[in-house]
Amino acid sequence: MAESWSFVVQPHSSIPTMNFPGSNPVEENHIKRRAKRRLESPLPPGQRRAANQRERKRMRGINEAFISLKHRIPLLDSEINLSKAKTLKLTITYINFLKELINRQILQDSVSQDVNQNIK
C-alpha cells in the first residue's frame, strides 16, 4: 500500500508540519473540526450587511470588466467559455503580439525611411 505524505501549515503558525499515515489522527481531526467552525464577524449585523453589499458590488464590477475583456480578445471560437485566469493569459499573449506588430512596423518604417534618404 502506498503511503501518502503531506505538509500542513497549522492555524496561527507559519511553520509547516509533516503528516504521514498514522501520524496523530486526533490532531488531524481537531484541525478539520476547527476549520468547520463559523467565524463570528466583529461587525454589527447592519455593518456586516453593508460590507457584504459593497463586496458584491465590487465583484460585480470585476466580473463585468472580465466580460468586457473577453469580448476584446480575438478568438477563433467565440463559444469558448474562458476562465478568468485563461482570459488574463490570452490578454497578455494578445498584448505581446500587438507590441511585436508595432515594433516590426516601426522597424519597417525606419528601414524604408533610410532607403528613401539613400536614394535621394
Secondary structure, 3 states (H helix, E strand, C coil): CCCCCEEEECCCCCCEEEECCCCCHHHHHHHHHHHHCCCCCCCCHHHHHHHHHHHHHHHHHHHHHHHHHHHHCCCCCCCCCCCHHHHHHHHHHHHHHHHHHHHHHHHHHHHHHHHHHHHC
